[in-house]
Amino acid sequence: MDSDSDVSNKEIERLPAAISKQPMKLKVGERFHYNNAGYILLGLIAEQVSERKFANYIEKNIFAKAGLVDLGYFEFDSLSSRTALGYLDFSDGTWKTNIYSLPVKGGSDGGAFATVKDMANLWESLFNRKLLSEAYTHKLLTPYIYTGDENSFYGYGIWIEKKEDSIIKYHIMGYDPGVCFHSAYYPETAIQSVICSNKSEGAYDMFKGIEEEILKNSLRGEQ
């Protein structure tokens, strides 16, 4: 969702050939630079290895294993009646839905529909080793490279905040027209925070306010 550029569904299959013609932007490990195209390429690799569509593979091997009953990749023209639509607001006070601002169906670079409860269950499943072995969970959660922001590092698809040698937060986020969300797991207390919004902005401010209280109470507990 947090993209360097938008890639349409029609362009996805042509992406590997297009990437192969471009020079490397950075050397491996040189510095941090986020790009959604990397996740699209990873999704294509998963499809080739598993011989399954990416959404079907994820729904079977992650969503089902973690008991995420409502989380899924849904098409805009066949949404569940309980699905919230995303909305774009304009300076003149008018609104419109985001159904023509996003791909018909999400993929490996984002676009799954989720509930707060399902996101909380996903954190629990990850840290209880229901999804990956201990070794691969460790790899996923290792802070590999400094992002350039204070105390912020990046693992394999996850933001990680450190304080000296201790990890104080694992964090994921997503933004697209008409939707945004932030979610974090605080390992010192095992507290989870999940904020979902069907607007383009707004989740971050609420998330930071909650986080301030979580970290404040954590410090009180240490004292």
C-alpha positions as CSV (number, residue, x, y, z in Angstrom):
1,M,0.0,0.0,0.0
2,D,2.8,2.4,0.9
3,S,4.0,2.5,-2.7
4,D,6.8,4.0,-4.6
5,S,4.7,3.8,-7.8
6,D,1.3,2.2,-8.7
7,V,1.4,-1.0,-10.8
8,S,-1.8,-2.2,-12.4
9,N,-2.9,-5.8,-12.6
10,K,-2.3,-5.8,-16.3
11,E,1.3,-4.8,-15.8
12,I,2.2,-7.3,-13.1
13,E,3.1,-10.2,-15.4
14,R,5.4,-7.9,-17.4
15,L,7.1,-6.6,-14.3
16,P,10.1,-9.1,-14.1
17,A,11.1,-8.3,-17.7
18,A,10.8,-4.5,-17.0
19,I,12.8,-4.8,-13.8
20,S,15.6,-6.8,-15.5
21,K,16.2,-4.0,-18.0
22,Q,16.8,-1.4,-15.2
23,P,20.0,-0.8,-13.3
24,M,20.1,-1.5,-9.6
25,K,19.1,1.6,-7.6
26,L,21.3,0.5,-4.6
27,K,23.7,-2.2,-3.7
28,V,22.3,-4.9,-1.4
29,G,22.2,-3.6,2.2
30,E,23.6,-0.2,1.2
31,R,20.6,1.7,2.6
32,F,16.8,1.5,3.0
33,H,14.4,2.3,0.2
34,Y,10.8,1.1,0.2
35,N,9.3,0.0,-3.1
36,N,6.0,-1.9,-3.6
37,A,7.3,-3.5,-6.8
38,G,9.5,-5.8,-4.7
39,Y,6.4,-7.3,-3.1
40,I,4.7,-7.7,-6.4
41,L,7.8,-9.6,-7.7
42,L,7.8,-11.7,-4.5
43,G,4.1,-12.6,-5.1
44,L,5.0,-13.8,-8.6
45,I,7.7,-16.0,-7.2
46,A,5.3,-17.5,-4.7
47,E,2.8,-18.2,-7.5
48,Q,5.4,-19.9,-9.6
49,V,6.7,-22.1,-6.7
50,S,3.3,-23.0,-5.3
51,E,1.5,-23.2,-8.7
52,R,-1.4,-21.4,-7.1
53,K,-2.8,-17.9,-7.4
54,F,-1.2,-15.6,-4.8
55,A,-4.5,-14.8,-3.0
56,N,-5.5,-18.5,-2.9
57,Y,-2.1,-19.5,-1.5
58,I,-2.2,-16.8,1.3
59,E,-5.8,-17.6,2.2
60,K,-4.9,-21.3,2.7
61,N,-1.5,-21.1,4.3
62,I,-1.8,-17.9,6.4
63,F,-5.4,-16.8,6.8
64,A,-6.8,-20.2,7.5
65,K,-3.9,-21.4,9.7
66,A,-4.3,-18.3,11.8
67,G,-8.1,-18.6,12.1
68,L,-8.7,-15.3,10.3
69,V,-12.3,-15.9,9.4
70,D,-13.1,-12.4,7.9
71,L,-9.7,-11.4,6.4
72,G,-9.4,-12.0,2.7
73,Y,-8.7,-10.8,-0.9
74,F,-12.2,-9.8,-2.2
75,E,-13.2,-8.3,-5.5
76,F,-14.9,-4.9,-5.5
77,D,-17.8,-6.2,-7.7
78,S,-18.6,-9.1,-5.3
79,L,-18.0,-7.8,-1.8
80,S,-19.6,-9.2,1.3
81,S,-22.5,-7.3,2.7
82,R,-20.5,-6.6,5.8
83,T,-17.5,-5.1,4.0
84,A,-16.9,-1.4,4.6
85,L,-16.2,0.7,1.5
86,G,-13.4,3.2,1.5
87,Y,-14.1,6.9,0.9
88,L,-12.3,9.8,-0.6
89,D,-13.1,13.3,0.7
90,F,-12.6,16.5,-1.2
91,S,-12.0,20.1,-0.2
92,D,-15.5,21.1,-1.2
93,G,-17.0,18.7,1.3
94,T,-18.1,16.0,-1.2
95,W,-17.2,12.3,-1.0
96,K,-16.9,9.4,-3.3
97,T,-16.1,5.7,-2.9
98,N,-12.7,4.3,-3.8
99,I,-13.9,1.4,-6.0
100,Y,-12.5,3.0,-9.1
101,S,-9.2,4.2,-7.4
102,L,-7.8,0.7,-6.7
103,P,-7.4,-2.6,-8.5
104,V,-10.5,-4.8,-8.6
105,K,-8.7,-7.3,-6.3
106,G,-5.6,-6.9,-4.1
107,G,-2.4,-8.8,-4.4
108,S,1.0,-9.3,-2.9
109,D,1.6,-5.5,-2.6
110,G,-1.6,-5.1,-0.4
111,G,-5.3,-4.8,-0.8
112,A,-6.7,-7.5,1.6
113,F,-9.8,-6.7,3.6
114,A,-9.3,-7.1,7.3
115,T,-11.0,-6.6,10.7
116,V,-9.4,-5.4,13.9
117,K,-9.9,-8.9,15.5
118,D,-8.3,-10.7,12.6
119,M,-5.2,-8.4,12.7
120,A,-4.9,-9.1,16.5
121,N,-5.1,-12.9,15.8
122,L,-2.5,-12.6,13.1
123,W,0.0,-11.1,15.6
124,E,-0.8,-13.9,18.1
125,S,-0.4,-16.6,15.4
126,L,2.9,-15.2,14.3
127,F,4.4,-14.9,17.8
128,N,3.0,-18.3,18.8
129,R,4.8,-19.9,15.9
130,K,1.6,-21.1,14.2
131,L,2.6,-19.7,10.8
132,L,6.4,-20.2,10.7
133,S,9.1,-22.2,12.5
134,E,11.0,-20.5,15.2
135,A,14.0,-20.0,12.9
136,Y,11.9,-18.3,10.1
137,T,10.0,-16.2,12.6
138,H,13.3,-14.9,13.9
139,K,14.4,-14.1,10.3
140,L,11.2,-12.3,9.7
141,L,11.5,-10.2,12.8
142,T,15.2,-9.3,12.6
143,P,15.9,-5.6,12.2
144,Y,18.1,-5.8,9.1
145,I,18.6,-2.2,8.0
146,Y,18.2,1.3,9.5
147,T,15.4,3.2,7.7
148,G,16.8,6.7,8.4
149,D,14.2,7.6,11.0
150,E,15.2,7.6,14.7
151,N,15.3,4.1,16.2
152,S,13.5,2.7,13.1
153,F,14.6,-0.5,11.3
154,Y,13.1,-2.8,8.7
155,G,12.9,-6.6,8.7
156,Y,11.2,-8.8,6.1
157,G,8.1,-6.7,5.5
158,I,7.8,-5.3,8.9
159,W,9.0,-2.1,10.6
160,I,10.9,-2.5,13.9
161,E,11.6,0.1,16.5
162,K,14.5,-0.3,18.9
163,K,15.6,1.4,22.1
164,E,19.3,0.7,22.6
165,D,19.5,-3.1,22.2
166,S,15.8,-3.8,22.9
167,I,13.0,-4.0,20.4
168,I,10.1,-2.0,21.7
169,K,7.7,-2.3,18.7
170,Y,6.9,-4.3,15.6
171,H,4.8,-2.2,13.2
172,I,2.9,-2.7,9.9
173,M,0.9,0.0,8.1
174,G,-1.0,0.5,4.8
175,Y,-2.3,3.5,2.8
176,D,-4.3,3.6,-0.4
177,P,-7.0,5.9,-1.7
178,G,-9.9,5.6,0.7
179,V,-8.3,3.3,3.3
180,C,-5.5,3.4,5.9
181,F,-4.4,1.3,8.8
182,H,-1.7,1.0,11.5
183,S,-1.0,-2.0,13.7
184,A,1.7,-2.8,16.2
185,Y,2.9,-5.4,18.6
186,Y,4.8,-4.3,21.7
187,P,6.9,-7.3,22.8
188,E,7.7,-6.0,26.4
189,T,3.9,-6.2,27.3
190,A,2.5,-8.4,24.4
191,I,0.0,-5.6,23.8
192,Q,-1.4,-5.2,20.3
193,S,-2.8,-2.1,18.7
194,V,-4.9,-2.1,15.5
195,I,-6.5,1.0,13.9
196,C,-8.4,0.6,10.7
197,S,-10.0,3.5,8.7
198,N,-12.1,3.7,5.6
199,K,-10.6,7.1,4.8
200,S,-7.3,7.9,3.2
201,E,-6.0,9.5,6.4
202,G,-6.8,9.4,10.1
203,A,-5.5,6.1,11.4
204,Y,-2.1,7.4,12.3
205,D,-3.1,10.1,14.7
206,M,-5.3,7.7,16.7
207,F,-2.6,5.0,16.6
208,K,0.0,7.4,18.0
209,G,-2.3,8.6,20.8
210,I,-2.9,5.0,21.9
211,E,0.8,4.2,21.5
212,E,1.8,7.0,23.9
213,E,-0.4,5.5,26.6
214,I,0.9,2.0,26.0
215,L,4.5,3.1,26.3
216,K,3.8,5.4,29.2
217,N,2.2,2.5,31.1
218,S,5.0,0.2,30.2
219,L,7.6,2.6,31.7
220,R,5.5,2.8,34.9
221,G,5.5,-0.9,35.1
222,E,9.3,-1.0,34.9
223,Q,9.5,1.5,37.8
